[in-house]
Amino acid sequence: MNITVKEVKSKKELQAFIDLPYRLYANHPYYVPPLRFDEKATLSKDKNPAFDYCDARYWLAYKGDKVVGRIAAILNKAYIEKWKNQYLRFGWIDFEEDEAIAKVLIEQVEGWAKELGMKAVHGPLGFTDLDHEGMLVEGFDQLGTLAAIYNYPYYPKFMENLGYAKDADWVEYKIRLPKTVPEKLGKIASIVERRLDLSLVKTKKSKDVLPYAKQIFELINEAYSNLFGVVPLTEKQIQYYTKQYFSFVRPDFLPLVVDKTGKLVAFAVTMPSLSVALQKAKGSLLPFGVFHLLKAMKKNQYGDLYLVAVKKELQGKGVNAILMHELAKVYLKNGIKYAESNPELESNTAVQSIWEHFESVQHKRRRCYIKHL
């Protein structure tokens, strides 16, 4: 059957774009469906503040009346200005197991890239570094997470057949928590706190974290500035993400370290794993999705580590030990036995050294592909 491609123009077509992976991965044991309203907000020009500096186009592939593939193309002008790379991004790429579908979708992106005078196409990447990025190339038999993409093993094979090669890789670790907090880790944390005159913020409720939200994103901008593809978050984006994420954090899972003046110098954003709860919710909070998520937040054997950041001048001085010591205490108190690191650039040895006090195994790898035009 012939494959046709249509650019998304209507609300109905956008809904079809969002719906595809829920059907493609229905009841898959390792796929974790995102919440539909989050996907819609991210892809909508009137909701996502990244459109202040991004342009985007979306396409659907059809066999007859059936949607069999999708892809987004993103012109991130802030990325081009910062990194001086004339690259067009692609993301939200999904397709049935037919290389011809992948080919016609990628050709749409490459065609637009040539119209724009771009030198290359790379992805999967989102609008920002906080969106899903990186195609899974190892770890297909591992449960996905809220923060990362899951895809079938045929995806990277088709990409390579279409002339795409590695641009950057992220790795992920599964960490086994010890039965007691490592004594050595506690000693290092105490020494670093005294030496650098640092302290942990005492928080009990989500509202106690909110005053630090802006500083958290400012620290992300500083600490992540030199990492692959990162562009700084704008003031509008900081407000957007604060509203989106900080209403349901568990403060005990989000250690904050401040200096003697009370200024934030380090943090770790973690949560009990929502993977199984999201599978049960099937992309919707109603009617029972909220119940599954709240239950997972309260009782869980797994934790997800989303973001860790330390002020640049304090990196390499042991501040990570303060964060990891606090998290080890909190995790053990709450019955967490395993933690997932979520994607870290394979070249980012500083963040990988965080796990040196724990038993860990690299169990996933994901890739940003590139093709020069």
Buried (B, 14 or more C-beta within 10 A) or exposed (E): EEBEBBEBEEEEBBEBBBBBBBEBBEEBEBBBBBBBEEBBBBBEEEEBBBBEBBBBBBBBBBBEEEBBBBBBBBBBEBBBEBBEBEBBBBBBBBBBBBBBBBBBBBBBBBEBBEEEEBEBBBBBBBBBBBBBBBBBBBBBEBBBBBBBBBBBEBBBBBBBEBBBEEBBBBBBBBBEBEEEBBEEBBEBBEEBBEEBEBBBBEBEEBEBBBEBBBBBBBBBBBBBEEBBBBBBBBEEBBBBBBEEBBEEBBBBBBBBBBBEEEEBBBBBBBBBBBBBBBBBBBBBBEEEBEBBBEBBBEEBEBBBBBBBBBBEEBBEBBBBBBBBBBBBBBBBEBEBBBBBBBBBBBEBEBBBEBBEBBEBEBBBBBBBBBBEB
